[in-house]
Amino acid sequence: MYLFLNLRKFRSKKFLMLFAVAVIVACIIFTQMSSVAVSTVSASEGYYVPVIMYHSILKDSSLQGKYVISPDQLENDLKYLSENGYSTVTVADLIAYVENGTPLPEKPIMLTFDDGYYNNYLYAYPLMKKYGFKMVLSVIGKYSEIFSDTADENAYYSHCTWDQLREMELSGYVEVQNHSYDMHTTDQGRNGTKKNSWESLENYSSILTGDILKCQNYLIERAGITPTAFTYPFGAISSESFEVLKDLGFKASFSCEEKMNLITRDPKCLFGIYRFLRPTGEASAAYFESTVKIDKYVNISE
C-alpha cells in the first residue's frame, strides 16, 4: 500500500513537471509567433508610414551620438531603403492622399531632418539626389536669418540660408517645413512651444501665433516657400496649439513620439505625426528591422 501511494505521488509529480514544461514551451512559441506577427492594412483603410527623425550630419566621430550621425551612416540607411524597395514621401504626398485619395507607394517612408543645419545641405541633400529620395527639412527661422546675413558656412554650427533653402526646395528633393522662429529653446520660461500651466490661453495663443508666423513669413518672403507642417521643438506638444496651427493654415504637425503611423483619409491623422529618432551606432539593417520594426507593417494594394 505504501509503495502504491508513493508510485501515485511520483506519477503525479512527474505529470505536473511535464505539464509545467509544456506550458513554458507553449509560452515561448506564442511569444516568438507574436514577435514576428505582421500587421497589414489595405489601401482602402490607409497606409502604414514610418517617419525617421534625423538632426545633424557630421564626419567628426567625437561629436556623433544621439542627435548626430555620419554621412556614411546616412548613406547606409539610404542604401538599405533603396535595396529593400522603399519610396520616400513628403508632407505634400500625405496631404494629397488624405484630401484627394492620391495613392501612396506600397512601401512609403518619410525622412525628416530637424533644425535646418548647414550640414544637411552639405551632406544629406547630395545623398538624396544620388539615391533619388526626398527629405523633409524643418528649419528654425532665427538661425536661417542669422546665417543668411553672415554667410558663414561651417558644418559644425551653421544653419541653411534662405538661398540654400530655396535651392533645395526647387530641386524637388527637399521639402522645407516650419520649426518655429525662436521657440526652439528652454531659456525663455517655457519648454519649446508648450503652454505653461499658469498662462492664459489668450496669451499662449498670441505668443505661439506670433512666433510661427514670423518664421512662416520669412520663408515665404526670403525663400519663396510656404510650409504646410509645423514641427514641434523637442516634441513638446500642448493640445491648445492644435487650433492655432489649423487657424494658421497648417495641415500637419510632427511630434517626437516613437510609433508607427497609420495614415488614413481622416485629416486628424496628420497632426502629431510620430517619428523614430535615428541615433548613431546601430547598423542600418538592425535599426530599421529591430528599432523601427519596418518589416512588420505591410501595405496591401487593392
N, C-alpha and C positions, 0 to 999 in steps of 0.2 A: 504493500500500500504506500509506504514511504517513497519507494523507488518510483512508483507510478505518479505520485504527486510531483516529485522532482522533475520527471520527464515532462509533465504538463507545464511546469514552470519554465523549463528550459525551452520547450517549443513556443511557449507564449512570449518569452523574451526574444527568441530568435525571430518570431513573426514581427514583433514590434520594431526590432532593429532593421529588418528587411523593409518594413513599411516606411520607416523613417528615411532610409536610404532612397527609396523610390520617390518619396515626396521631395527630397533635396534635389535629386536628378531632374524631376519634372519642373521644379522651380528654375533650375539653371537653364533648361531647354527653353522654357517660356520666356525667361529674361533675354536670352540670346535671340529668340524669334522676335521679341518686341523691339530689340535694339536695331534690327535690320528691317523692321516694317517700313514699307514705303507709303507715303501719303500721296494720293493722286487727286487731281482736280481737272475737270474738263473745261474747255474754253468757254462753255456756256455759263459756268459758275464763276470763273475768274482765272487768275494766274498767280502761281507762287513766284515771287520775285525777291531773291536775296539781294541786299544792298550792303556793299562793303564801304567802310569808312577809313580813308587814308588821311594823313596830315602832311608832314614834311618828308622830303626825299633828299637824303644826303649820302655822300660817299664815305664820310668820316665815321668809321666804326665806333669810335669812342662816344659818339652822340646818338647812336642808334638805340632804340628801345621801344617803349610803349607807343610813342607818337612819331617815331622817326624810323623809316626803313631805307635800305639802299636802293639805288637804281636797278641793280642786278636782281634784287628780290622782287621788285615791282615787275620787272620783265619776266621773271619766272612765273609770277602769278598770271600774267597775260598769256604766256605760252601754255600754261595749264588750261586756262579757259578756252583758248583757241583750239587746242588739241582735243578738248572734250566737247566741242560743239556749242559753246555758249555765245550768245549775242548780247552786246551791251545795249541798254536802253537809257533814255533820258526822262526827265520830268515831262517834257512835251509828249513823249510816247505814252506815258501813263495817263496823262490828261486826255489824249486822243482816244484811248481805249475807254476810259470812264465816260467821257461825254459823247463819243460818236460810235463806240464799238469797234474801232480800228484794231485789228488783231495784233497781239504782241508775238514775238518769235517764240518757238516752242521751249527754248531754254534761255529765258531772259535773265540778265543780271545787271545791276547798276553799280558803277564805280564812282564813289563820291570822294572829293578832296576838300577838306575844311581849311579855312583861314586865308587862302589866296597867296601862299608863299611863292616867291620868285622861283624857287627850285622846282615847283610844279611846272612852270613854264619851261625851265631849263631841261628837266629830265622826263617828267610824265607826259607832257604834250607831244614830244617827238615819238615816244613809245606808242602813244595812241595812234598816231599816223602810221607808224610802222606796222601795227597789227590790225589796223582798220577798226579800232574800238573808239568808243566815246566815253567821256568823263563829265561829271558834274562838279563844278568848282564853285564853292561858296566863299565869298570874299568879305573881309572886314573893311568897310568903306574908308575909315580913318587912315588905315595903313596904305591903301592904294593911293589915297590922296597925298600922303607924305612922300612916298617913293616916286610918285609921278612928278613931284616938284624937285626932288633931289637927284633923280636918275642914278641912284646908287644901286648897282646890280651886284649883289653878293648872295651866294647860295645859302649862307648861314643865317642871314637875318632879313634880307629884303623881301618885299611883297610885290606882286604884279602891279604894273602901271595900268592906267586906263587904256593906253595904246596896245599893250600886250593883251589885255582882256578882250579888246575889240578884235584883234588879230585872231585870237583863239576861237572866239565865238563865230566869226565869219568863216573860219575853216570848216566848221561843221563837226569837228572832233571834240569840242568843248562847249558845254552849256553852263553859263555863269548864273549863280543864284545869290541871294541876299543873306548875309550872315551878321547883320546889324552894322551900324556906323561906328559906334563907340560903346557898345554894351557887352563886348566880349571881355569882361573883366569882373573881378570880385572886389575891386578897390573903390567902388562908388556907392557903397552901402547896400548892395544887393548882389545876388548870385546871377550874373548874366542878365537875362530878360525876365527873371522870375519876380512875381509880385511879392512885396513884403507884407507880412500879416497886418502891420499897423497902418498901412497907407490905404487911402480910399480908392475905389475902382476908378473914379474920375481922374485922380492924379496919376494912377498907374497907366491908364489908357492914353492919357495925354503924353506922358514921357515915352512910352513904347512907340506910339504913333510917330512922334517927332523924330526919334532916332531911326526907325526903319525907313521912314520917308526920306530922310536925309541921304541915307545910303542909296535908296532907290532912285532918287533924283540925280545923284551924281552919276550912277551907272547909265541912266538914260541920257543925260546931257553930255557926259565926257566920253562914254564908250558906245553909245547907241544901243544899249542893252536894256531890256525890260524883264527883270526876273519874275518868275511865276511862283517861286517857292521860297520859304523862309527857313533857314537852318538855325535852330536854337543853340546859342552859345552854351557849351558844357552839357547840352541836353536838358537844361533846367527849364521845365515847362510849367506854366500856370494855366489852368483852364480858362481864366479870364482873358488870355491872349488870343483865344480862338476867334472870337468875334472881331477883334482888332484886325487880325490878318485877313479875314473874309471881307471886312469893310474896306481894306486897302487893296482888294482885288487879287490877293494870293489864292492859289488853288491847291497848294500843297505845303507841307512843312516836314522837317526832318528832326527826329529825336536821336538819342544815343542808346536806346534800349535794344539789346541784342536778341532779336527774334526774327523768324521768317515772316515775310509779308504775304498776305493774300489780297491781291488787288482785284476788286470787283467793280461792278458798274455804279456802286454807291460812292458819291463824291467824298463822303466822310472818311473812306479808307485812305485817302491821300494826306490826311492830316495826322502828324505824329508817326511818319514812316520809320520803321525800325531799321537799325543798321548794326552790322558786325564790325567792331574795331579790328583793324589789321596791324598788329604789333610786329616787331622784328623777331627773327629767330626761327619760327616754325616753318618747315618746308612747305611749299605751295600745296602739294597734294594732301599733306596732313592737315593743313589749315582748312582747306575747303571741304575735305571729307570728314574730319573729326570735329572741328570747331563750328563751322557753318553747317555741316551735315548736308551739303548741297545736293548729294545724290539720293537723299531720302524724300525729296519733294519733286514730283513729276507732273508736268503739264501734259494733258492729253488733247490733241486736236480733235475737233468734231468731224 
